[in-house]
Amino acid sequence: MTDSLRLFHLSDIHFGLEDRRALDWVKDEIARERPDAVAITGDLTMRARHREFDAAARWINSLNVPVTVEVGNHDMPYFNLIERFVDPYRRFRAIQDKVEQEIDLPGLAIVPLKTTMRAQPRLNWSKGWVSRNSLQKCLDTIDALPEGVQALVTAHHPLREVGTRGTALTRNGGRALAELVRRPVLAVLSGHVHDAFDLMQPTDNGPLRMIGAGTLSQRLRSTPPSYNELIWDGRELKVAVRNLEQIATRDMLIEDVPQNALPPRNPDEPVAPVGRVPPVDPPVH
């Protein structure tokens, strides 16, 4: 491959509590720079309401570039449990051609990995879960890629298992990483925690890179609204965290993955300084 590929990695837009200024800026950036693809790693909406999905669909369909969308925990029906169990993707119908879709580019494929569940055997359904079927579907897709093609895996939740079994951020995330690292995977892209990160995660089979995008919503944690620009030149994957405050990437990246994405409880309470992870609240979403 001679030409570099440029990808934009967005996450946690949260229509219903979106940052309109940030969204207008990102849309203008996409229109001007025409990236090869846009990956949105979940949480399009705040409460999975129909009007929030309608707004999300209008914005996404206006981008006019290849887009793949992961499902976030906020995108599963909150108030209609029958729909959640019977037809949880129904509200995605206006962008159904983009949901969990593989994008094939020269020498590079974007491959989805679902980390949301209709229900879990734990009280906090906001956290991630990689089912055997979801992992196998992702692995089969990667194994079917032409020789020499690299993969970027997209998921909503970081594939990090932290704390005890009851508080693990993503159940079976460690197993997924251990399988992915055995394949030509450049990195796993995710969101959920509302701050950007770029980390090497150890596994039993070696380290794998995990890249997280920040939020484009008003639900800030410790950094301003942002998205990631990824450049792949066939040898190196470079990440730049773009933001309206013009803060350098090194200062936008958090040093570790927190257990939740909760903003301060008091709206008047300031967020933590940029580049630092605030104290983690109890895992209630």
C-alpha positions as CSV (number, residue, x, y, z in Angstrom):
1,M,0.0,0.0,0.0
2,T,1.4,3.4,-1.0
3,D,-1.2,5.8,0.2
4,S,-2.0,6.3,3.9
5,L,-5.5,5.7,5.2
6,R,-7.2,8.3,7.4
7,L,-10.0,7.1,9.7
8,F,-12.0,9.1,12.2
9,H,-13.0,7.3,15.4
10,L,-16.0,8.8,17.2
11,S,-17.8,7.6,20.3
12,D,-20.5,8.4,22.9
13,I,-22.3,11.1,21.0
14,H,-25.4,10.7,23.3
15,F,-28.0,12.4,21.2
16,G,-30.4,13.8,23.8
17,L,-27.5,15.3,25.6
18,E,-25.2,15.9,22.7
19,D,-22.7,18.8,22.4
20,R,-24.1,20.6,19.3
21,R,-21.0,22.8,18.8
22,A,-18.8,19.7,18.9
23,L,-21.0,17.8,16.4
24,D,-21.1,20.7,14.0
25,W,-17.3,20.9,14.1
26,V,-16.8,17.2,13.5
27,K,-19.3,17.2,10.6
28,D,-17.4,20.1,9.0
29,E,-14.1,18.3,9.5
30,I,-15.5,15.1,7.9
31,A,-16.9,17.1,4.9
32,R,-13.6,19.0,4.4
33,E,-11.1,16.1,4.9
34,R,-13.1,13.2,3.6
35,P,-11.7,10.4,5.7
36,D,-11.6,6.9,4.2
37,A,-14.1,5.8,6.9
38,V,-15.7,6.8,10.2
39,A,-16.0,4.3,13.1
40,I,-18.5,5.2,15.8
41,T,-18.1,3.0,18.8
42,G,-21.5,3.2,20.4
43,D,-23.8,5.2,22.6
44,L,-25.4,7.2,19.9
45,T,-28.2,8.2,22.3
46,M,-28.7,9.1,25.9
47,R,-31.8,7.0,26.7
48,A,-32.5,5.1,23.4
49,R,-35.6,7.3,22.8
50,H,-37.1,7.4,19.3
51,R,-36.4,11.1,18.9
52,E,-32.8,10.6,19.9
53,F,-32.3,7.8,17.3
54,D,-34.0,10.0,14.7
55,A,-31.5,12.8,15.4
56,A,-28.6,10.4,15.4
57,A,-29.7,8.8,12.1
58,R,-30.1,12.2,10.4
59,W,-26.6,13.3,11.5
60,I,-24.9,10.0,10.6
61,N,-26.6,9.7,7.2
62,S,-25.5,13.3,6.3
63,L,-21.8,12.4,6.6
64,N,-21.5,11.0,3.1
65,V,-18.5,8.7,3.9
66,P,-18.4,5.0,4.8
67,V,-19.6,4.6,8.4
68,T,-19.7,1.7,10.8
69,V,-21.6,1.9,14.1
70,E,-21.4,-0.2,17.2
71,V,-24.2,-0.5,19.6
72,G,-23.6,1.0,23.1
73,N,-25.3,0.2,26.3
74,H,-27.2,3.5,26.1
75,D,-28.7,2.4,22.8
76,M,-30.6,-0.6,24.1
77,P,-34.3,0.2,25.0
78,Y,-34.4,1.5,28.6
79,F,-38.2,1.7,29.2
80,N,-39.6,-1.0,26.9
81,L,-38.3,-4.3,28.2
82,I,-40.4,-6.3,25.7
83,E,-38.7,-4.5,22.8
84,R,-35.3,-4.8,24.5
85,F,-35.7,-8.6,24.5
86,V,-37.6,-9.2,21.3
87,D,-36.2,-6.6,18.9
88,P,-33.5,-4.5,20.5
89,Y,-32.2,-3.1,17.2
90,R,-35.5,-1.9,15.9
91,R,-34.7,1.8,16.6
92,F,-31.6,1.5,14.4
93,R,-33.7,0.9,11.3
94,A,-32.8,4.3,9.7
95,I,-29.1,3.3,9.8
96,Q,-29.4,-0.5,9.8
97,D,-27.0,-0.7,6.8
98,K,-24.2,0.8,9.0
99,V,-24.8,-1.1,12.3
100,E,-22.0,-3.6,13.1
101,Q,-20.8,-3.5,9.5
102,E,-17.4,-4.5,8.3
103,I,-15.6,-1.9,6.2
104,D,-12.9,-3.1,3.8
105,L,-10.2,-0.7,2.8
106,P,-6.9,-1.2,0.9
107,G,-4.9,-3.4,3.2
108,L,-7.1,-2.7,6.2
109,A,-10.5,-3.9,7.5
110,I,-12.7,-2.5,10.2
111,V,-14.3,-5.5,12.0
112,P,-17.1,-5.2,14.6
113,L,-17.2,-7.0,18.0
114,K,-20.5,-6.6,19.9
115,T,-20.1,-6.1,23.7
116,T,-23.6,-5.2,24.6
117,M,-26.2,-7.7,25.9
118,R,-30.0,-7.6,26.2
119,A,-29.6,-8.8,29.8
120,Q,-26.8,-10.0,32.0
121,P,-26.6,-12.1,35.2
122,R,-25.5,-9.0,37.2
123,L,-27.4,-5.9,38.1
124,N,-25.3,-3.5,36.1
125,W,-26.2,-4.1,32.5
126,S,-24.3,-1.0,31.4
127,K,-21.0,-2.9,31.5
128,G,-19.6,-5.0,28.6
129,W,-20.0,-8.7,27.9
130,V,-18.4,-10.6,25.0
131,S,-20.5,-13.6,24.2
132,R,-19.0,-16.7,22.6
133,N,-21.1,-16.1,19.5
134,S,-20.0,-12.5,19.2
135,L,-16.4,-13.3,19.6
136,Q,-16.5,-16.2,17.1
137,K,-18.2,-14.0,14.5
138,C,-15.5,-11.4,14.9
139,L,-12.7,-14.0,14.7
140,D,-14.3,-15.7,11.7
141,T,-14.4,-12.4,9.9
142,I,-10.8,-11.7,10.6
143,D,-9.7,-15.2,9.6
144,A,-11.5,-14.7,6.2
145,L,-9.5,-11.6,5.3
146,P,-7.1,-11.8,2.4
147,E,-3.5,-12.5,3.3
148,G,-1.7,-9.3,4.4
149,V,-4.8,-7.4,5.3
150,Q,-4.7,-5.9,8.9
151,A,-7.8,-5.4,11.1
152,L,-9.0,-2.8,13.4
153,V,-11.7,-4.2,15.8
154,T,-14.5,-1.9,16.9
155,A,-16.3,-2.4,20.2
156,H,-18.2,-0.2,22.5
157,H,-16.7,-1.3,25.8
158,P,-12.9,-1.5,26.4
159,L,-11.9,-5.1,26.5
160,R,-10.6,-4.7,30.0
161,E,-11.5,-6.9,33.0
162,V,-10.9,-5.0,36.2
163,G,-11.8,-5.5,39.8
164,T,-13.7,-8.6,40.9
165,R,-15.9,-10.8,38.9
166,G,-18.8,-8.7,40.0
167,T,-17.3,-5.4,38.9
168,A,-15.5,-6.5,35.7
169,L,-15.8,-3.8,33.1
170,T,-16.2,-6.3,30.2
171,R,-16.8,-9.9,31.0
172,N,-14.8,-12.2,28.8
173,G,-12.8,-9.2,27.6
174,G,-9.5,-10.8,28.5
175,R,-10.4,-13.9,26.5
176,A,-11.3,-11.8,23.5
177,L,-8.0,-9.9,23.6
178,A,-6.0,-13.1,23.9
179,E,-7.7,-14.5,20.8
180,L,-7.4,-11.2,18.8
181,V,-3.7,-10.8,19.5
182,R,-3.1,-14.1,17.7
183,R,-4.5,-12.5,14.5
184,P,-3.4,-9.6,12.4
185,V,-5.2,-7.0,14.6
186,L,-3.6,-3.6,14.8
187,A,-5.8,-2.4,17.7
188,V,-9.2,-2.6,19.4
189,L,-11.1,0.7,19.1
190,S,-13.7,1.5,21.8
191,G,-15.5,4.2,23.8
192,H,-17.7,4.1,26.8
193,V,-15.4,5.9,29.3
194,H,-15.7,9.3,27.7
195,D,-11.9,10.0,27.7
196,A,-9.4,9.0,25.1
197,F,-6.7,6.5,25.8
198,D,-4.0,4.6,23.8
199,L,-2.7,1.6,25.8
200,M,-0.9,-1.7,25.4
201,Q,-2.9,-4.4,27.2
202,P,-1.0,-7.6,28.2
203,T,-2.6,-10.9,27.5
204,D,-1.6,-14.5,27.8
205,N,-0.6,-14.5,24.2
206,G,1.2,-11.1,24.2
207,P,0.2,-7.4,24.3
208,L,-2.5,-5.8,22.2
209,R,-3.2,-2.1,21.6
210,M,-6.4,-0.6,22.9
211,I,-7.5,2.8,21.6
212,G,-10.4,4.7,23.2
213,A,-12.2,7.7,21.9
214,G,-13.7,10.4,24.1
215,T,-17.2,11.8,24.0
216,L,-19.0,14.3,21.8
217,S,-21.6,14.9,24.5
218,Q,-22.1,17.1,27.5
219,R,-21.4,14.1,29.8
220,L,-17.7,15.0,30.3
221,R,-15.5,13.1,32.6
222,S,-12.0,14.6,32.7
223,T,-11.4,15.9,29.1
224,P,-13.3,18.1,26.7
225,P,-15.3,16.7,23.7
226,S,-13.0,15.0,21.2
227,Y,-12.6,12.3,18.6
228,N,-9.6,10.4,17.3
229,E,-7.9,10.7,14.0
230,L,-6.1,7.5,13.0
231,I,-3.5,7.3,10.2
232,W,-2.3,3.9,8.9
233,D,0.6,4.0,6.4
234,G,1.0,0.3,6.1
235,R,3.6,0.1,8.9
236,E,2.5,2.4,11.8
237,L,-0.9,3.4,13.2
238,K,-0.8,6.9,14.5
239,V,-3.4,8.5,16.8
240,A,-4.2,12.1,17.2
241,V,-6.9,13.2,19.7
242,R,-8.7,16.2,18.0
243,N,-10.6,18.6,20.2
244,L,-11.9,22.2,20.0
245,E,-9.7,23.3,22.9
246,Q,-6.5,22.5,20.9
247,I,-5.1,20.5,23.7
248,A,-2.2,18.3,22.7
249,T,-2.9,14.6,22.3
250,R,-0.4,13.6,25.0
251,D,-2.5,15.7,27.5
252,M,-5.8,14.3,26.3
253,L,-4.9,10.7,26.8
254,I,-5.8,9.2,30.2
255,E,-3.3,6.8,31.7
256,D,-5.6,3.9,32.5
257,V,-9.2,2.7,31.8
258,P,-11.6,3.6,34.6
259,Q,-14.4,1.3,35.6
260,N,-17.2,3.6,34.6
261,A,-17.9,6.8,32.6
262,L,-19.9,8.7,35.2
263,P,-19.5,12.4,35.3
264,P,-19.3,14.3,38.6
265,R,-22.5,13.7,40.6
266,N,-22.9,17.5,41.3
267,P,-23.2,19.4,38.1
268,D,-21.4,22.3,39.7
269,E,-18.5,20.1,40.7
270,P,-15.5,20.6,38.3
271,V,-14.2,17.8,36.3
272,A,-10.7,16.5,36.9
273,P,-7.7,18.3,35.3
274,V,-7.1,17.2,31.7
275,G,-4.8,14.2,31.5
276,R,-5.8,12.8,34.9
277,V,-8.3,10.1,35.8
278,P,-10.7,11.3,38.5
279,P,-11.6,9.0,41.5
280,V,-13.9,6.2,40.4
281,D,-17.5,6.4,41.7
282,P,-19.3,3.2,42.8
283,P,-20.3,1.2,39.7
284,V,-23.9,2.3,39.4
285,H,-25.1,3.5,36.0
